[in-house]
Amino acid sequence: WEQAPLLVRRGDRGYYAGLFSTAELDAALRGGGVRFGAHLDVTSYAEGVRETHNPCGRALPAVVWDFYQNGCSLRLLCPQAFSAAVWHLLSILQEHFGSMAGANVYLTPPGTQGFAPHYDDIEAFVLQLEGKKHWRVYGPRSDAEVLPRFSSPNLTQAELGEPVLETVLEAGDLLYFPRGFIHQGDCLPDAHSLHITVSSYQRNSWGDLLEKLLPAALQMALEEDVEYRKGLPMDYLRYMGVANSDAVDARRTAFIEKVQNLIKKLVDYAPIDAAVDQRAKSFLHDCLPPVLTESEKARSMYGFPARWQDGGPRDVDILITKDTEICLLSHAIIRLCNEEAGVMLYYTTENSRVYHEEEPKFLEIDPEYTDSIEFLLSSYPNCVSVDTLPCETLEDKISLATLLFEKGLLTTKKPLVEA
C-alpha cells in the first residue's frame, strides 16, 4: 500500500465473472444513455502520439464499434451508472477506504495501445475481466513524484527507464500500483483486452487535511490570541527578505523565532475534529448511494407500499410509535457537521451513480437532536426502540425517527406496512 506494485495471479479466468463484460458495454450503448465525453472516450496511441477521437453527442453502437474495429480503445468513465455489480463493488470499497472509490472500464483491440505512459494521482487496482494485456510499470523518477497529488502529462518512452514490473495480465488477475508509478498497457496481437481500473485515495493525504485545518486554525488564533494581531516591526522590510537572507543580524534571528513560535502555537488552535468533519462532508458528496438488499428496501422508505388503488392513495401514513425498532440504513451514509448556519446532517442516499451529478444533500437538524443521531450511530448495526432515543419528549423522539425514515436514512426491524 503506497509503496510498491503488487501482482496477484488467480489462475481462474472466471474469477471476475458477473462484474462487467463487453456484452454489458454493448447493452449500455444500445440503451441510449451513453454520451461521448461524459461517459465514453475513444482513444488511440501510435508512434508516441496519444489522441482522443470523441464525436459530439450520443455514443451510437455503430459509431463506437467502427472506432474499435479501426484500432481505437474505448474507455467507459462511469461503469457504476450502467452496472449494478460495479456500483455494489464501489459502494463497499468506498466505505472500506473511507475515500471515494471510482472506476473506468477499458476495452482495447488486439495489437494496439490506447494511452501514453503516465502516472496517476490515485491508488490503482487493475482487474482483468476478459482477454489479456501486457503491462509495464515503472517506479517514480524522483522524490517529488512519490505519492503525487496530481497526475502527470503524457510521457515519452525516452523518459521512462527500466520497468520495475513487466507482466501479461490474464482474465482473473489483479495488478495494483500506487499513485506516482508510471504505467502503460498494450494488447498482444492475438487477443482483445477488457479490464476495469478501480481507484481510490485521490487527494486523501495528511497534506490535504492540513490544507483545510491550517486556515481554520489561523482564523481561530486571530480571533482568540492578541499575539497574532500585533503589528509587524516597522523596519522588518530592511532586514528580512531574500536579499537579506545571508546577513548576520540579531533582528533577523528574533523575527524568524517569532514566526516559528506563532506557527507552533497554531497547533493549540487547530480544530482537528471540525476539519475532519469538513473532509467527511466532501467525501459524502463523492460517494455513491448505498446498494440496498431486498430486505433493507422492504424495511425502509424505499419499499414503502404507498400506491394508488380503488380511486385513492393507500398505505401512505408512516406510523412510527415509541415501540418501533429502528436502525440506520448504514453507518457510512450520514455525517453530522457543526457549521455557522447550524447543525447539518449530510447524507448519501440521494446521490447519483454519476460522480457529482447532484449537489450535496443535507438536513438542518435541531441541535437537541444531535445526541439522538450520535446514539443511532453508536448503536449501529443493532436496532433500538424509538423510546430509547435521548430526546426530551416522546413527541420529539417520534418526530425525529419519522423524519429520518422519510429521508430514507433508517430501516425498521419489521416493515411498518406489509406490502
Secondary structure, 3 states (H helix, E strand, C coil): CCCCCEEECCCCCCCCCCCCCHHHHHHHHHHCCCEECCCEEEEEEECCEEEECCCCCECCHHHHHHHHHCCCEEEECCHHHCCHHHHHHHHHHHHHHCCCCEEEEEEECCCCCCCCCECCCCEEEEEEEEEEEEEEEECCCCHHHCCCCCCCCCCCHHHCCCCCEEEEEECCCEEEECCCCEEEEECCCCCCEEEEEEEECCCCCHHHHHHHHHHHHHHHHHHHCHHHCCCCCCCHHHHCCHHHCCCCCHHHHHHHHHHHHHHHHHHHHCCHHHHHHHHHHHHHHHCCCCCCCHHHHHCCHHHCCCEEECCEEECCCCCCCCCCEEEECCHHHEEEEEECCEEEEEECCCCCCCCCCCCCEEEEECHHHHHHHHHHHHHCCCCEEHHHCCCCCHHHHHHHHHHHHHCCCEEECCCCCCC
